[in-house]
Amino acid sequence: MKFNVVVTGASKGIGFAVAKRFAKEGHHLFLVARNADHLHTAKLNLLGEGASSVEVFAADLSVRSEVSLAINAINETFTHVNVLVNNAGLFLPGTMMEENEGQFEHLLQTNLTSAYHVTRGLWDRMKGVERAHVFNMCSIASITAYAAGGSYSVVKFGLLGFSKSLRLEGMPHGIRVSSVLPGATLTDSWAGVDLPESRFMRADDVAETIFTAFEINDRTVMEEIVLRPLLGDL
């Protein structure tokens, strides 16, 4: 059976890897990200990987009005949603007491508020749907504070809390909720860092884990998925 899968932050990195994994099984995809050109390239690649269909919508999900536009586009495409992957996010370094004014709010809106509003917008389309599953892309920072990423850690702690509450709300409707907590993964967020690739996880490994969690969801849910590089956190 082919399912309807929505992935945010899907044009590259972990989001694209997750979309590619579902594409290989022939599912229908709807991708949301900020850059229209990157989305177009991703669409062509995913159709080549075997996706039954790929729709894309360019939106900055940190902006409430753009979330509404994206939700409308998804609802016009899918009568129901089986899988939602809330992957849109942003990392900005800095200590909380010395970071630029507004940095906390920007991280909050991008990493947490966006997931809240996207999920609310699609919730009714997931109730009672076969194998309905929400994946929230948290972080190791959701359970371990980073000295040089204070506000990021606070927001990711919040996203984990959102996932825990959503898990309870999803139970009566058959909606599974999983929190994914990856450590350092080799994506553009680490561009320019002078470290060997061996110190990082691969985005494809995270995607494979998410797909596995989805595959077993008939009677079981992986509530929290913690992934770390073999040699430990950076």
Secondary structure per residue as TSV (DSSP state, phi and psi in degrees):
chain	resnum	aa	ss	phi	psi
A	1	M	-	360.0	140.5
A	2	K	-	-98.3	135.4
A	3	F	-	-112.3	161.3
A	4	N	E	-95.6	122.4
A	5	V	E	-124.2	126.3
A	6	V	E	-110.4	128.3
A	7	V	E	-128.9	125.9
A	8	T	E	-97.5	157.7
A	9	G	S	57.7	43.9
A	10	A	-	-101.7	1.0
A	11	S	S	-81.0	-17.4
A	12	K	S	-161.3	179.0
A	13	G	H	63.2	-145.2
A	14	I	H	-62.7	-39.8
A	15	G	H	-59.2	-44.7
A	16	F	H	-66.5	-39.9
A	17	A	H	-61.1	-40.8
A	18	V	H	-64.5	-45.6
A	19	A	H	-60.1	-40.0
A	20	K	H	-64.0	-39.2
A	21	R	H	-64.5	-40.8
A	22	F	H	-72.2	-32.6
A	23	A	H	-61.1	-38.1
A	24	K	T	-62.8	-21.1
A	25	E	T	-95.6	4.3
A	26	G	T	81.2	19.0
A	27	H	-	-77.5	167.2
A	28	H	E	-90.5	130.9
A	29	L	E	-119.1	144.2
A	30	F	E	-129.2	118.3
A	31	L	E	-109.0	137.8
A	32	V	E	-126.3	132.2
A	33	A	E	-160.9	173.7
A	34	R	S	-78.7	-36.2
A	35	N	-	-96.5	115.3
A	36	A	H	-65.1	-38.3
A	37	D	H	-64.8	-43.8
A	38	H	H	-63.9	-37.0
A	39	L	H	-64.4	-41.1
A	40	H	H	-62.2	-44.3
A	41	T	H	-62.2	-43.4
A	42	A	H	-60.9	-42.3
A	43	K	H	-58.0	-47.7
A	44	L	H	-61.4	-42.7
A	45	N	H	-63.2	-42.0
A	46	L	H	-72.7	-33.2
A	47	L	H	-64.1	-37.2
A	48	G	H	-67.7	-24.9
A	49	E	H	-81.3	-13.1
A	50	G	T	120.3	4.1
A	51	A	-	-59.4	140.2
A	52	S	S	-66.8	-37.5
A	53	S	E	-158.3	153.8
A	54	V	E	-139.3	118.9
A	55	E	E	-111.7	147.1
A	56	V	E	-131.6	154.1
A	57	F	E	-149.0	124.8
A	58	A	E	-87.7	123.1
A	59	A	-	-158.7	145.9
A	60	D	-	-93.8	103.6
A	61	L	T	-74.5	-3.6
A	62	S	T	-77.1	-9.9
A	63	V	S	-104.3	119.5
A	64	R	H	-57.0	-42.7
A	65	S	H	-64.6	-33.1
A	66	E	H	-75.5	-29.0
A	67	V	H	-60.9	-44.3
A	68	S	H	-61.7	-39.9
A	69	L	H	-65.0	-41.4
A	70	A	H	-64.7	-43.2
A	71	I	H	-61.5	-42.6
A	72	N	H	-61.0	-41.2
A	73	A	H	-65.8	-40.4
A	74	I	H	-64.5	-45.4
A	75	N	H	-67.7	-25.5
A	76	E	H	-74.7	-23.0
A	77	T	H	-92.4	-44.5
A	78	F	-	-113.3	132.0
A	79	T	S	-77.2	-21.7
A	80	H	S	-150.2	161.6
A	81	V	-	-125.4	126.5
A	82	N	S	-89.7	-40.6
A	83	V	E	-131.8	130.8
A	84	L	E	-123.1	123.4
A	85	V	E	-113.1	105.2
A	86	N	E	-84.5	89.6
A	87	N	-	-109.2	-14.0
A	88	A	-	-56.8	129.6
A	89	G	-	-170.7	171.2
A	90	L	-	-152.2	137.5
A	91	F	-	-111.3	129.4
A	92	L	-	-129.9	125.6
A	93	P	-	-75.2	159.9
A	94	G	B	145.8	150.3
A	95	T	-	-85.6	144.9
A	96	M	T	-58.4	-38.0
A	97	M	T	-84.0	-7.4
A	98	E	T	-127.4	-1.1
A	99	E	S	-69.8	164.7
A	100	N	-	-62.6	145.8
A	101	E	T	-57.8	130.9
A	102	G	T	92.4	-7.9
A	103	Q	H	-65.4	-40.9
A	104	F	H	-59.9	-46.6
A	105	E	H	-62.7	-38.8
A	106	H	H	-65.9	-42.9
A	107	L	H	-65.0	-40.3
A	108	L	H	-61.5	-47.3
A	109	Q	I	-68.2	-34.9
A	110	T	I	-78.0	-42.8
A	111	N	I	-93.6	-28.8
A	112	L	I	-118.8	-54.4
A	113	T	I	-60.6	-37.2
A	114	S	H	-61.5	-45.4
A	115	A	H	-62.6	-39.8
A	116	Y	H	-60.1	-49.7
A	117	H	H	-73.4	-37.5
A	118	V	H	-62.8	-44.2
A	119	T	H	-64.5	-44.0
A	120	R	H	-58.8	-40.3
A	121	G	H	-68.1	-25.4
A	122	L	H	-108.3	-3.8
A	123	W	G	-56.1	-46.8
A	124	D	G	-64.5	-26.4
A	125	R	G	-80.0	-4.4
A	126	M	T	-110.5	-16.9
A	127	K	T	-62.4	125.4
A	128	G	T	71.6	7.3
A	129	V	-	-83.0	144.0
A	130	E	T	-59.5	128.2
A	131	R	T	58.1	32.7
A	132	A	-	-61.8	133.8
A	133	H	E	-152.7	128.9
A	134	V	E	-109.1	128.3
A	135	F	E	-113.1	122.2
A	136	N	E	-105.4	122.6
A	137	M	E	-81.6	92.2
A	138	C	-	-84.9	-137.7
A	139	S	-	-172.1	160.3
A	140	I	G	-56.5	-28.2
A	141	A	G	-65.1	-11.7
A	142	S	G	-74.5	-17.0
A	143	I	T	-128.0	-10.1
A	144	T	S	-134.7	114.1
A	145	A	-	-66.5	142.7
A	146	Y	-	-104.1	125.7
A	147	A	T	-60.8	-35.2
A	148	A	T	-99.9	14.6
A	149	G	B	-146.2	52.4
A	150	G	H	-59.2	-53.1
A	151	S	H	-66.9	-35.5
A	152	Y	H	-60.6	-44.7
A	153	S	H	-62.9	-43.3
A	154	V	H	-58.5	-45.7
A	155	V	H	-67.0	-40.6
A	156	K	H	-70.5	-32.9
A	157	F	H	-58.5	-42.4
A	158	G	H	-63.2	-39.2
A	159	L	H	-65.3	-36.7
A	160	L	H	-65.0	-40.5
A	161	G	H	-62.9	-40.4
A	162	F	H	-58.9	-44.0
A	163	S	H	-61.9	-43.1
A	164	K	H	-62.5	-42.2
A	165	S	H	-69.6	-40.1
A	166	L	H	-64.0	-35.4
A	167	R	H	-56.4	-43.7
A	168	L	H	-66.8	-40.2
A	169	E	H	-71.9	-25.3
A	170	G	H	-80.3	-22.7
A	171	M	G	-53.8	-49.1
A	172	P	G	-65.6	-17.6
A	173	H	G	-106.2	6.0
A	174	G	T	71.9	21.1
A	175	I	-	-98.5	118.2
A	176	R	E	-85.5	147.0
A	177	V	E	-131.6	127.6
A	178	S	E	-124.5	135.3
A	179	S	E	-98.1	125.9
A	180	V	E	-107.7	122.5
A	181	L	E	-120.2	81.5
A	182	P	E	-84.8	147.0
A	183	G	-	-84.1	-155.4
A	184	A	S	-59.6	118.5
A	185	T	B	-120.7	138.1
A	186	L	-	-74.3	93.3
A	187	T	S	-134.7	-176.5
A	188	D	G	-62.2	-20.3
A	189	S	G	-61.5	-24.5
A	190	W	G	-104.8	13.7
A	191	A	T	-58.6	134.0
A	192	G	T	88.4	-6.2
A	193	V	-	-76.3	132.4
A	194	D	-	-87.3	72.4
A	195	L	-	-139.2	147.9
A	196	P	-	-69.8	152.5
A	197	E	G	-58.4	-28.1
A	198	S	G	-64.0	-15.8
A	199	R	G	-84.9	-4.4
A	200	F	S	-115.8	155.3
A	201	M	B	-81.0	162.4
A	202	R	-	-96.8	143.1
A	203	A	H	-58.8	-34.5
A	204	D	H	-64.3	-30.2
A	205	D	H	-69.5	-39.8
A	206	V	H	-63.4	-43.6
A	207	A	H	-62.4	-41.3
A	208	E	H	-63.8	-37.9
A	209	T	H	-66.0	-42.1
A	210	I	H	-62.5	-43.6
A	211	F	H	-64.1	-39.3
A	212	T	H	-62.0	-42.2
A	213	A	H	-62.2	-36.0
A	214	F	H	-69.4	-41.3
A	215	E	H	-63.1	-31.7
A	216	I	T	-92.5	10.9
A	217	N	T	-84.0	14.8
A	218	D	T	-61.0	-47.1
A	219	R	T	-126.7	-1.0
A	220	T	-	-131.1	149.6
A	221	V	-	-134.1	131.9
A	222	M	-	-81.6	103.8
A	223	E	-	-70.8	-41.4
A	224	E	E	-134.9	130.6
A	225	I	E	-119.4	107.8
A	226	V	E	-102.8	124.0
A	227	L	E	-127.1	131.6
A	228	R	-	-135.1	151.0
A	229	P	-	-57.9	148.8
A	230	L	T	-53.9	-38.6
A	231	L	T	-90.5	9.6
A	232	G	-	98.1	176.2
A	233	D	-	-67.5	155.4
A	234	L	-	-92.9	360.0
